[in-house]
Amino acid sequence: MIEIKELEPTRANLRRFTKFQIDLYRDNPWYVPPLINDDVNTLDPGRNPAFDFCEAVYFMAYREGRPVGRIAAIINRQVNEKQCESNCRFGFADFVDDREVSAALFEAAEKWGRSKGMSAMVGPLGFTDLDHEGMLVEGFEELSTMATIYNYPYYPEHLAALGYTQANEWLEFVMDVPDAIPDKHNRIAEIVKKKFGLRVLKFTSRKKIKEEYGHALFELINEAYAGLYGYSTLTPRQIDYYVEQYISLLNLDLVTLVVDTEGKLVGVGISMQSMSRALQKSRGRLFPFGWYHLLKGLKGRNDRVDLLLVAVKPEYQSKGVNALLFQDLIPHYRRLGFKWAESNPELADNAKVQSQWEYFSRRQHRRRIAVSKPL
């Protein structure tokens, strides 16, 4: 018999909820765990400013007292109002390979969504686009990244059996880091600099980049990503939260800003050395020894870099600004010993974004989807 329990969002319960996934994938060589404290903070109504416009409930499934599944049901009122929808999101969903377990979990989440007047369930999605999203359907034997969801191949089968159908699709690519900047990028970059008066800006101080461009960076993301599937506009409180959370972790050699003649931000490229192996070794914990693996991942040699995001002001899109970003970043990639670069999930129908990789040797190595179901 499957027992479903709604969890009070205490720190202890949220840790239990987060660690279930890590235990479920204990022996999987492709899975990359989150930092437990990061996920707990994301799920905590007292910590995550997304709760200014979101509400959520957390369920865990038990059999004979042992946890066998988890799911979060989330309502993002901001996105629902913007898109004139009444969707309930599901996220943080993991379960053993048992149809009775997945059915009980999703029944609980769907029942809660209906009780809130929602008309559809969609996911996997988080509170905002800076949370993990998309169920893996191809690339199960590819090492995951810190910014993406890994799931077992049986997940899509369970969701299909429950009546969920595809609502959206993302693709991911791995590129060879070239030995030199492609000639085409160099030519385009020089033309764009002269035509629009743009220049690349680099920082050596995290404090200075926070003060001068921290808010502008996330405001640019809001502009550039506004039309994307389910995008949740970041509020000033969220921007404050993410500036403090993320910028302090970055290697500033791997952060490139493009500004106009007035110093206003036009484009940004943020990448980070892969933390996948370090997170696997730490098992999501900082203590007692997890900090050592993470520090080694940040400071040590690494052959892979994660392309976390590229954002360009809408009026400058398709005008070659990306070439300036790669003209600056590729020499840093080579100096740091990176051989491969991984893209974040990109909407399958976003030809504009995917065209930026056309001058690189690449392969599409993962695919993921969002699914939906009427309530």
N, C-alpha and C positions, 0 to 999 in steps of 0.2 A: 504493500500500500504506500502511495506517495503522499507525504504531508507537505503542504505549502505554508510557509510562515512569512508574514510581513515583518520586516526588520525596522525597528526604531533606528533613526540615523545617528546612533552614538558612535564615537570613534572606535570603540571595541567592535561593534557590529560591522562597521564599514571596513575595518581591517579583515574581519572574517569573510566578508563578502568579496573583497579584493583577492585574498589569499586562496580562495577556492579555485580561481582560474590557474594560479601558479601551481597548485597541487595537481590539477587535472592534466597539465602539460609537463609534468615533472620529467618525463623520459623522452620528450619530443625534441629532436635536435634542431628543428626549424623555428620553434617558438621563441620569442623574445619577451620576457616579463616586463611589466611596467615597474617603475619605482613605487613601492607600496604607498608611501606617504603622499606621492603626487596624486594617485588615484583616490585615496581617502579624502584629500583636500577637494578634489573635483566633485566628489559625491556628497560632501558635507555642506548642508544648507547654511551653516554659520561661516563658512570659508569662501565658497564660490560665489562671486557676484552675479553669475548667471541666474541665481535664484531670485534676483530682483524681478525677473519676468518669466521664470520657469517654476514648475513644481514637479516633484518626482516621488516615486515609491519604489521600494526595493523588496524583492521576494527571493527566498531561497527554498529549494526543494530538498526534502529529506526522505530517506528510506531507512527504516529501522534505526533512526537517530543519526545516520551518517549523511552529510551533505552530498547531493548528487546533481545540483543545478542552481543557477542564479539568473536573475533578469532584473533590469531597471525599466520602469515605464516613466516616460518624461513628456511633459507638455510644455512646449516653447510657445508662449502666447504671442511673442513678438513676431515670429515667423508666421504663425497662423493668421494673425491680423494682416500682415503684409501681403500674404498670398491668398487671403480670403478662404482659408481652409480650416478644418477642425480635426487636425491630425494628432494622434498620440504616437510618440516615438518609442521604440524599444532599443535598448543598448545594453552593454555590459552583460550580454547573454551568453552563457556557457552551460553545457549539460553533458552528461554521459550519453553513450549511444543506446538510448532507451526511449522509444516513442512515447511511452506512458509518462516519462519525466518531462520531455519537451512539451507535450500536450498540456500537462498540468501547469507548467510555468507560463506558457503563453495564454492559457485560459485565464489565469489570475491577472496577467497584465491587461488582457483585452477587457475583462470585466471591469477593472479599475478605469480604463479609458472610457468605456460606455457610461460609467457612473458619473464621469466628468463632462458628458455631453459630446464626446468625440465621435467622429464618423468613420475614421480609418486608423489603422495601425501601420506605421512605416518604420523601417530601420534595416540594419543597425545604424543608429545615429546617436551622437552624444547631445550634450546641452547646446554646443555651438560647433562650428567647423574646426575649431582648434582641438576638439576631442576626436578620438578615433571613430572612423565610420567605414561602412562597406563590408559585406561578408565575402570572404575569399572563395572563389569558385575555380580558379586556375592558379597554379604556382605553389602547390602544397609542399613541394620539396625544394623550395627556395628559402634561404635564410630571411626571416622577417626583419623589420626595422622597428626602432623605438616609436615611430609615428604611425604605425599601421596595426590593424587587427590581424592576428593569425587565428584560424579556426580549423578544426578537423574536417575532412571531406564529407562526413556524414551530416554536417549542419545544413547545407542546402537541400539535402534529401528530406530531412525532418521538416523544414519550413515549407517545402512544396507539398508534403503530405498534409500539412495544416491549412492549406489553401492560400499560401502566400505566392504572389507572382512578381516578376521583375518590374521595378519601377525606375531604376537608374543603373548606370554602369560606369565603372572607372577602369582605366588601364594604367599599368606601371611599366617603366622601362629601366633597363640597366645599360649604361653607356661606357665604352672604353674612354678613359681620359687620354686625349691625343698627346703626342710628343711635343707638339707646338700648336699655337693658336691657328685655327684654320684660316687660310688666306681670305676667304669670303667674309669671315667675322672681322678681320682686321680692316678690310676695305670698307665694309658697312659702318663699323665703329667710327672710323675717321670721317666719313661723310656725315654721319649723324651729329658728331661733335661740332662740325663746322656749320651745318645747316641750322641746328636748333640751339647752338651755344651751350651744349650740355658738357658736364665734366663728372668724372668719377671722384667720389669722396671716400677716404678711408680714415679710420680712427684707431688709436692705440689705447684709448682710455674708455673703459665701459661706463664710467661715471659721466664722461663728456658726451658719449653717444646717447645715453639715457636723457641727459638734460637738454641736448640740442635737437635730437630727432626721435626720441622714444615714442612720444605721442604721435608725431607725424608719420612714423613708420606704420603704426597700426591703423591710423586714419586712412593711409594709402591702401592698406589691405581692404578696409571697408569699401573704398571706391572701386578698386580693381575687381573685387570678388562679388560685388553687389548682385549681379545677375546669375550667380551660380546656384545650382540645385540646393534648396533648403538653407541658403546662407543666412546666418543670424548676425545682424549688425552689432559690432562690439560697442558697448556703451563706455563712457568715460571711466566708470568704476572698473569695468573689465580691462580696459586699456592699462590703467594703473597696475592692476593685478598682474597682467602678462608682462609688462615692462620689467617689474621686479622679479618675476618668476623665470623669465627666459634669457634676457640680455646678459645677465651675469654669468651664464653658462657658456657663452659663445666664444669661439676663437675669432677675434676681430679680423684676422687675415682672411677669413672665409665669409665676411660680411661686406658687401659692396653696395654703396649708395650712389645713385645718379641724381644730380641736382641741376637746376637751370641757372641762368645768369644771376638770378636773385637769391640763389641758395635754397630754393624751394625744392622739396623732394619730388622727383619724377618717377624713379624706379628703384627697386631694391632686390638684391639677390642674397638669400641667407642659406648657407650650407653648414654642415657640421660633420666632423669625422664620425664614422659609424660607431655607435655605442652598443651594437647588437651583442657582440661576444662578451663585452664587459658586463652588460645587464644579465646575460645568461649566467655568468660566474657569480654575480652578486645575488642572484635569485630575488631581485627587487628590494633587497635590504641594504641600508647604509651601514648597519652595525651587526656583528662586531667587525667584519672584514670587508663588507661590501664597498665601503668607501675606497679601499685600496684598488679594487678592480675598476671602479669608475674613474678614479684619478688616473690610473694607468691607461684607461681607454681615452681619456681626454688629452693626456700628455705624451703617451707612447706612440710608436710607429703603427700605422694603420694603412691598409691598402684600399679602403673603401670610404667614400664620402657620400653623405645623404644630402640631396638637394631639397631642403625643407620647404622653401617657397621662393617664387619669383612673382613680384607684383609691379605692374607698370600703370601709371595714371592713364585713364581711359583715352584721353585725347592724344596720347603718345603711343598707344598700342599699334602694332603692325608697322612701326616706323623705324625699327632697327635698334631700339634701346637695349634689347636683350644682348645684342652684339657687344655693347660696352661692358655689360656685366661679365660675359665670358672672356672678353679680352683681358679683364682684370683678374678673374678668378683662376683661369687655367694655369698660369705660371705658379700660383700658390699651390694648386693641386699637385703639380709636378714636383715642386720643391719639397712638399710634405710626403711625397711617396705614394699618392693615391693612384691606383690603376683603374678603378671603376667608380662610376657615379650612379646613384640610384635616384630616380624621380619619386616624388610623392604621387599618390593617386591623382589621375587627371580624368576629367569627364570624357567618356569615349567619343562624344560628338563635338569636343572642343578642338577642332582642327588648328585653330590659332595657336594654342598652347603646344600641341604636339609638333607643329612645324618648327619649333625652336631646336628640336633635336635632329633635324634632317641632315645636318652636316657632320654628325657624329656616327661612328659605328655603334649600333645599338640593337637590342632585342627586347621585345615585349615579353616580360617574364611573369607577370601576375595580372590577374583580372579579378575584380570584385564587383558586387552588385548591392543595391538596396532593393528591398522587397516591400510589398504593401498588401493589405487585406482590408476589405470593408468590415466595419464593426456593426 
